[in-house]
Amino acid sequence: MTEKLKVPLRSVQQRLFIPLAVGFIILLLSFSAALIYSQRSNLIRATGELLESSYDELFLLLDEQSDSLSALASLLLTDNELAPLLKYQQRDVLLNRYQQRFLELRDKNHVTHFYFHRSDQTNLLRIHKPGQADDFIDRITMKQAVETGCPSSGIELGPLGTFTLRAVTPVELDGEIVGYVELGREIEDAMSMIHRRYGTECIVAIDKLFLERETWEQGMRMLGREPEWDSFPQYVITYSSLEAGESFAHRLLSADLTSFTVDTGKHWHVLAKSLPDAAGAKVGKLILLHDMTEQQRFFVQLFIIEGCGTLILLLVFFAYLVYVRKNNQMLVDQQERLLSNNDQIQNYIDAIDKMGLGLRVIDENFKVQTANPTFRSWFADWSEKTCSKSVLNDDTPCPDCVRETGRSCHYQRETADGRVFDVAATPIHNPDGSISVMEVFNDITERRKSDQQQMRIEKLESIGVLAGGIAHDFNNLLAGIYGNIALAKRKLDAENPAGKYLTQAEKSLNRATNLTSKLLTFAKGGAPVVGHVSLGDLVREVVEFDLSGGNVKPVFQQADNIWVAEVDKGQVQQIFSNLTLNALQAMPNGGHLYVDLENCDGYKTADGATVAGKFIRVRFRDEGSGIPPEMLDDIFDPYFTTKQSGSGLGLATAYSIIKKHRGQIMVESEVGKGTIFTLYLPASPEVNMAGAMDVNDGRIGSELNARILVVDDEEIVRTLTAEILTGIGCRVTPVENGVLALEEYRRAKDSGSAYELVILDLTIPGGMGGKEVARHLLEIDPEVQMIVSSGYADDAIMANYADYGFKDVVSKPFTVEKLTAVVEQVLSS
C-alpha cells in the first residue's frame, strides 16, 4: 500500500509551502502598497467629511441664530406701547425706552444692530447708532417683510463686504402695519464657534461685483484697516481666522468650488463653497480649511510600524516552514493509514444501507460527494447540489453545520415535501486539512405521525377525566328536571297556558343534554351503547333538520342495499349534526351539502395502512371556503376552532366517537373549493333492519302491574323514577344504596313476593355500585331481571351490559317515554 502511495503523495513542502512562501511575500508587498493608498484615501475622505460637516453645521447654526433673532423681535412686540410710539414716530421716547434693552440684548444674545423703521421703509431710529436715521432701507429681508407682511430673516451683505444676520418683523396697530423692528448680529461669532468645535479655519471672500470700491475702501479706512482692493483679481477677503500669505490666499481664491489638498509646509485639506445671501445670490466664497499635518505624520509612523510587523511575520513564516518540514513525514504516514481504512469504511456504508438508513458525505464546498443507494432513492437528484439544496431545497448552508463547529451532532430535518429525518452528523478530517461531513439519515416520518396521533389521544383522555365527572353530576340534575317537567305537563290540561312554558323548558334541557353528551364522549373508558341502526334514514333526518330554514340545500346519494350499522345511535347522530353545522357555517352565502353512503369491504387509512372488515362509508362534501393546509393537523384537537363563536369540541367529539366505534374519520380540503369528511362505521351485513327495533322508538304500553326495586343515591332521581313507574301501574320500592337493595330483595323473595325488575344506578359514591349489587343479586336469584342506569359513561358496563347480567340500559337524563319503553320491553321479553 505504501509503494502505491509514493507517486501521489509528493512532499507537502514541494506541493504547498514553497509556492505559498513566494505568494505570501508578494502578498505582503501588495498589501503594503494597498495600505498606503487606503490609509491616505481614508484620511482625505474623513477630513473631507469633517469639512462638509463644518459647512452644514455653520448654516444650521446661522438658521438657529436667525430663529433666535426672530423670537427676540417677536418678544419686543409684546410691549403694548411699541406700536403707538412707532406709529407716531416718537423717536426720543423709543430711544430712551429701548436703549437699555439693546445693551442687554448685545451682552446676552450678541445683537449688534437694533432698528425701528417707518412703514415706508425709511429708518426712524438706529438704537446702536442714534445719530444716523431717515435713510431708505432697501435690504432683501426688509423687502420680503414689506411684500409678505410677515417676519423675514436671512444673511445680508453690507457695503463693507461684511455679512450680517438680520430679522425684520412688521409691527401692527388695529390691523395696520405702522412700522418694522429689525435686529441683526454679525456672523463672525458663528464662524468662531465652528472653529472651536471642529478645529476648522474659515476664510470669507466677497466677489467684487457685489461691492462699490469707493464705499468699501472708505469703510476699511474708517475701521482702521488698509484697503487691499487690488490684491486679488476677483475677490476681497473680509474675514479670515488664520494668517494666510498672499501666495497661499491666491491659490485658495483661484481654486474651483470643490474639495482639495494643499501643502505649504503644513498639509491642508480645503473645502471651497459658494456663499449665498438672503435672496440666494452667490455673492462670494466660504473657504474651510483643516490642518492634516499631525495625521499625515501619524500615518508615516504607522507605515514604519507595519513594515516592521511584515518583517516579523516573514520570520515567523519561515520558522513555520522549518517546523512543517520536520513533521512532513508524520503527515504522509497519517494519510497512508487513513487511506488504508477505505475497505472498512465501504463495509460500514454497506451495513448502513442494509439497515434502511441513508448516508452521504459532504465535501468542503458543501457539495454531496457520495451517497449510498438508500439516500439516492430518497433524494434522486442529489448529485451536483449543495447539501442543504438536496434535502431542504435551499442553497444556504445550515447555521449549525458540523463543518463550522467541528463537533458531531444529532438533529432532525423536515424536507419540503413533509418528510422528517433523524440525522447523525460526524466531521471527517481529511489529510489535506479540509473537513468533510458524513451524515446518516433515518426516515422517522411515520413515527412522527404515530407520536402526534398518540398525543391527540392523550389530550382527549385528559379532558375526559374532567368531562366525565362534570357530566355525571349534571345528568343526575337533568334527570330530575326532565321527569318533573314531563309529569307536570301530564297533570295540566291541554289548554293550560303553563304548558307552553314547560315545553320551552324541555327544549332548553335538550340543549343541556347535548352539551353533556359531548362531555361524555371524552370520558375515560366511555364506550358506545351499540345497536343496529339504519344510517341512511338517520343521516337524512339529522341533515334535513339542521339545514331547515337555511340557504344550504342537502343532496343525498345512497347505494342499494346499504348494510345495517353497529353504532350508538345517539353518538352517531351527534357526529352527523356536528358535520352538518360545520358545512352550514362554511357556506354563509348558500350552496350544496352532498351526503353519500356506500358499503365498503375494508378501507385504507391516511398513511396507507389497510383495515379489513365490513364498514359503511359516509361522506360529507360541502362547497365552502375550505381549510388552510397548515390547520388540517389541528382540526380534531379539543378547543381548536377558527370561528369566533365556536367551542372547538365539534370535530374533537366526532373524532373521539369514531375511534370508540373502531372506525375512521378523514378529511380532505382545498381552500376556495370546499371540504370532504369521510367516515367509516362498522356494519352488520347479515342483520335485516326490518327485524331490528330501536329502544328509543318504543311506545308507552298499558299498565304493567309489576313490582320494581329502584336503587339510586340521588333522592330526586329515586322519587321521580318511582312516580313515573307508578304512573304506568307498577308498584315501586325506592332505596338509596346497595346494602338496602340487597336486604329488600332478599326479604321480598323470602316472603314469596319477589321483585320482577331491579333498576340499578351504576355509580353510588361511597357505597356499593350497580356492578357489585348486580353480582350479589345474581347469587341470590339467577333469574333476576335488571336494568343499569347511569349519567357517566365511565365503565364498559354501559356498552356491554349483557355481560354483567343486565337486560338493558337507560342513560341519564332520561325522558318519561324512554324509561317506560325500556321497562316495558324488559318486562315483556
FENMOJO-V636946 format. One line per field, one symbol per residue. phi: phi as a letter, one per 20 degrees, with the letter a starting at -180 (. if undefined). Layout:
phi: ???
//
This chain:
phi: .fffefffefggfffcfffffffffffffffffffgfffffffffffffffffffffgffffffffffffffffffffffeffffffelefffffffdfffffffffedmfdcbccdffemefebdffbffdbmeeedfffffffffemcgcbredeefenedceccdcfddblmcfdrbdcdbbfeffffffffffdmeeccdcdfffdcegfffffffffemdefcfefcfdccedbbecedfffffffffefffadbdcdcndddddcdcfdeefenfeeacdddccfdffffffffffffffffffffffffffffffffffefffffffffffffegfffffffffffffmdecbddefemeffbbegfffffcfdffmcfffffdelbfegffdfffeemcfbcbccdefenfdcecddcfdeffenfcdcdcddcfdgfffffffffffffffffffgffffffgfffffffffgfffffffffeffefffffffffffffffffffffffffgeffmfdfefbeceffffffffffffefnddddecdbcfflffeedbegfffgffgffffffffffcfenqcdecccbfbenbdffenfedepdcdedcdcddefndggfeffdfefgmebddfdfemdgfffgffffffeldbccccbcfndpccdddcdfccfeeeffeecegfefdeeffeldecdddbfefffgfffffffffdnedddecebfffffffffffffencffebcddffdcgmbfefffffffffffbfefdcdecadbeecfgfecfffdneeacceefdegfffffffffffee
//
